[in-house]
């Protein structure tokens, strides 16, 4: 998992430290430390009509603003393919919450699971401080319902790495709140460490690179860290919970011949309930948001695939799912 850092890599890491150090969220969340809160992107003309809400959860050592940049090509928030731009164009809101400060490193983390039964603690500083991030997200959601007119049938979670694991934990502990969940390079560490499986059906999309050196695709024991759940085991848990069967498996077309990655799409479906599980296996892909930002040198995070757009795939998936009327 750990890699040596040389030459220009050091300069890039120093730049990342300066970007994240001391940054504060746009909005505070009452009842939490002053540095805990969220950034919020609203579509133009958001008024009295209910709109969908996406909560986008950052990874380890990142924060809400860095999550915004990570989902944008080149880190450019004005780019037409950024998640911010997609939200404005499609009429949904995106909240980017801020986790607990790590202290020993720049950035933040989430208490997403692990730390028992030999499994690596994901977001260990938050776990050791016994931060109740499940409660944080419940209270965040209540605050966002005050900030916006939210379509409560269409609230979605998406996260990367530590944030992806947090999204999966939230999907397990409060499946009644979310219409669908998407994760990139982050698995269900909470379930694996607890020795349980998801018990409620949930529509889940997962993207994972086979050359991910931070959250290895095949999981297993990572030296000095502990066990990590594999991408395929994570997907299998949701397929079982959803009582889905394989509906499709196909390699996706190559759209960039200069990009060494390729993508296999596997889709599972429960025709009776409408739940789906979609898995995008990115051959040769790293610990990255496809068509997003190269936020670390390739020697550290691997290749950012441009064969698919994570933003577009995830939003198309979300649009197909909503909670039943209460």
LINQUISUL-V656182 format. One record per residue. RES is the residue in one letter. PSI is psi in whole degrees, 0 to 359 (999 if undefined). OMEGA is omega in degrees with one decimal (none if undefined). Layout:
<<RES & PSI & OMEGA> <RES & PSI & OMEGA>>
This chain:
<<X & 315 & 179.2> <X & 143 & 179.3> <X & 151 & 174.6> <X & 147 & -179.2> <X & 126 & -177.0> <X & 158 & 168.0> <X & 236 & -175.4> <X & 337 & 178.8> <X & 321 & -179.4> <X & 318 & 179.8> <X & 319 & 179.7> <X & 318 & 179.4> <X & 320 & 177.5> <X & 320 & 177.9> <X & 318 & 179.4> <X & 319 & 178.8> <X & 314 & -178.6> <X & 327 & 179.4> <X & 318 & -172.1> <X & 330 & -173.1> <X & 123 & 173.5> <X & 2 & -177.9> <X & 142 & -178.0> <X & 153 & 178.5> <X & 159 & 176.5> <X & 323 & -175.8> <X & 137 & 174.1> <X & 154 & 169.9> <X & 114 & -175.6> <X & 141 & 178.2> <X & 358 & 179.2> <X & 163 & 177.3> <X & 154 & -174.5> <X & 335 & -178.3> <X & 4 & 177.2> <X & 125 & -179.1> <X & 220 & -173.3> <X & 154 & 165.2> <X & 153 & -176.8> <X & 129 & 175.7> <X & 122 & -178.3> <X & 146 & 175.8> <X & 152 & 177.4> <X & 140 & 177.3> <X & 11 & 177.5> <X & 122 & -176.0> <X & 242 & -175.2> <X & 350 & -179.9> <X & 134 & 179.6> <X & 137 & 179.6> <X & 153 & 175.4> <X & 155 & 179.7> <X & 130 & 173.4> <X & 130 & 174.3> <X & 116 & -174.3> <X & 118 & -167.8> <X & 122 & -176.4> <X & 166 & 178.4> <X & 184 & -178.5> <X & 135 & -178.1> <X & 3 & 175.9> <X & 185 & 174.4> <X & 185 & -176.2> <X & 318 & -179.6> <X & 320 & 178.5> <X & 326 & 176.4> <X & 319 & 177.2> <X & 314 & -178.2> <X & 320 & -177.5> <X & 328 & -178.4> <X & 4 & -178.2> <X & 136 & 175.7> <X & 127 & -179.2> <X & 11 & -178.0> <X & 15 & -176.2> <X & 106 & -176.7> <X & 341 & 178.8> <X & 355 & -178.6> <X & 140 & -176.7> <X & 341 & 180.0> <X & 5 & 178.5> <X & 160 & 177.3> <X & 323 & 177.2> <X & 312 & -178.6> <X & 321 & 179.1> <X & 319 & 179.5> <X & 316 & -179.4> <X & 322 & -178.2> <X & 324 & -174.1> <X & 352 & 174.7> <X & 33 & 173.6> <X & 159 & 177.6> <X & 151 & 175.0> <X & 126 & 173.4> <X & 135 & -179.9> <X & 94 & -177.2> <X & 161 & 179.8> <X & 126 & 179.9> <X & 195 & -179.8> <X & 137 & 177.3> <X & 139 & -176.8> <X & 329 & 179.9> <X & 301 & -178.0> <X & 339 & 179.7> <X & 165 & 173.2> <X & 161 & 174.4> <X & 193 & -168.2> <X & 176 & -178.4> <X & 174 & -179.4> <X & 147 & 174.3> <X & 83 & -168.1> <X & 355 & 178.8> <X & 170 & -177.2> <X & 187 & -179.4> <X & 5 & 176.2> <X & 160 & 176.6> <X & 31 & 176.5> <X & 357 & -178.8> <X & 138 & -179.7> <X & 136 & 174.6> <X & 123 & 179.9> <X & 113 & -172.1> <X & 50 & -171.8> <X & 319 & 179.4> <X & 320 & 177.8> <X & 324 & 179.1> <X & 314 & -177.7> <X & 329 & 177.6> <X & 3 & 177.9> <X & 44 & 177.5> <X & 129 & 180.0> <X & 82 & -177.6> <X & 340 & 173.2> <X & 316 & 176.2> <X & 320 & 177.9> <X & 314 & -177.1> <X & 326 & 175.0> <X & 316 & -178.9> <X & 326 & 174.6> <X & 315 & -178.7> <X & 319 & 178.3> <X & 322 & 178.0> <X & 319 & 179.9> <X & 330 & 175.9> <X & 339 & 174.4> <X & 326 & -179.6> <X & 328 & -170.5> <X & 164 & 167.6> <X & 97 & -171.4> <X & 135 & 170.1> <X & 101 & -172.6> <X & 349 & 174.5> <X & 348 & -172.5> <X & 63 & 175.7> <X & 129 & -171.1> <X & 152 & 175.5> <X & 139 & 171.3> <X & 144 & 179.9> <X & 161 & 177.0> <X & 139 & 173.8> <X & 239 & 177.2> <X & 324 & 176.8> <X & 327 & 175.1> <X & 319 & 176.7> <X & 322 & 178.0> <X & 319 & 177.9> <X & 319 & -179.7> <X & 323 & 176.0> <X & 316 & 179.1> <X & 323 & 178.1> <X & 325 & 178.6> <X & 317 & -173.4> <X & 333 & 179.8> <X & 64 & -178.3> <X & 341 & -178.3> <X & 347 & -174.5> <X & 336 & -167.6> <X & 135 & 178.1> <X & 331 & 178.2> <X & 162 & -177.1> <X & 142 & 175.0> <X & 140 & -179.8> <X & 145 & 177.4> <X & 122 & 173.9> <X & 33 & 177.5> <X & 128 & -171.3> <X & 184 & -175.1> <X & 70 & -177.8> <X & 328 & 178.8> <X & 312 & -179.8> <X & 316 & -177.6> <X & 315 & -177.8> <X & 325 & -179.4> <X & 346 & -178.0> <X & 32 & -179.5> <X & 173 & 175.9> <X & 156 & 174.5> <X & 138 & -176.8> <X & 344 & -179.0> <X & 144 & 179.1> <X & 146 & -179.7> <X & 136 & 173.7> <X & 121 & -172.5> <X & 136 & 172.2> <X & 134 & -179.8> <X & 135 & 177.1> <X & 131 & -179.1> <X & 134 & 177.7> <X & 140 & -178.6> <X & 343 & 179.0> <X & 27 & 176.4> <X & 118 & -179.1> <X & 354 & -179.5> <X & 312 & 169.0> <X & 91 & -173.2> <X & 138 & -179.6> <X & 317 & -177.5> <X & 1 & 179.3> <X & 217 & 179.0> <X & 191 & -175.1> <X & 125 & 176.1> <X & 124 & -174.7> <X & 129 & 176.7> <X & 0 & -176.1> <X & 308 & -178.0> <X & 192 & -177.8> <X & 143 & 174.7> <X & 138 & 176.5> <X & 144 & 178.8> <X & 159 & 178.0> <X & 316 & -176.6> <X & 325 & 176.4> <X & 322 & 178.4> <X & 313 & 179.0> <X & 317 & -177.8> <X & 324 & 179.0> <X & 320 & 179.5> <X & 327 & 176.0> <X & 316 & 179.7> <X & 315 & -178.2> <X & 329 & -176.8> <X & 354 & -177.2> <X & 44 & -177.1> <X & 157 & 175.7> <X & 155 & -178.4> <X & 126 & -179.5> <X & 338 & -174.1> <X & 143 & 171.2> <X & 119 & -178.2> <X & 143 & 172.0> <X & 139 & -179.6> <X & 153 & -178.5> <X & 148 & 174.0> <X & 123 & 179.9> <X & 345 & 178.8> <X & 104 & -175.8> <X & 341 & 178.8> <X & 352 & 179.8> <X & 122 & -177.2> <X & 352 & -177.6> <X & 160 & 172.1> <X & 161 & -172.0> <X & 131 & 172.8> <X & 127 & 179.1> <X & 128 & 176.9> <X & 126 & -177.3> <X & 133 & 176.9> <X & 148 & -174.7> <X & 143 & 167.4> <X & 104 & -173.9> <X & 333 & -178.4> <X & 317 & -176.3> <X & 339 & -177.0> <X & 358 & 178.2> <X & 148 & 178.6> <X & 153 & 166.7> <X & 123 & 178.7> <X & 135 & -178.3> <X & 125 & 176.4> <X & 107 & 179.0> <X & 113 & -175.5> <X & 98 & 179.9> <X & 122 & 179.7> <X & 359 & -178.8> <X & 152 & -179.1> <X & 204 & -179.3> <X & 76 & -165.0> <X & 158 & 175.4> <X & 108 & -175.4> <X & 129 & -175.5> <X & 26 & 176.0> <X & 206 & -174.0> <X & 139 & 168.5> <X & 83 & -169.8> <X & 346 & 173.7> <X & 163 & 176.4> <X & 149 & -179.7> <X & 330 & 179.4> <X & 340 & -179.1> <X & 319 & -173.8> <X & 349 & -179.4> <X & 194 & -172.6> <X & 136 & 170.9> <X & 112 & -179.2> <X & 140 & 173.7> <X & 9 & -179.8> <X & 335 & 177.1> <X & 159 & 172.4> <X & 113 & 179.2> <X & 318 & -178.6> <X & 311 & -177.6> <X & 315 & -179.5> <X & 316 & -176.8> <X & 316 & -178.9> <X & 321 & 176.6> <X & 320 & 177.5> <X & 312 & -179.6> <X & 318 & -176.4> <X & 337 & -179.0> <X & 353 & -171.1> <X & 137 & 172.8> <X & 156 & 178.1> <X & 153 & 176.7> <X & 154 & 174.9> <X & 138 & 177.9> <X & 999 & none>>
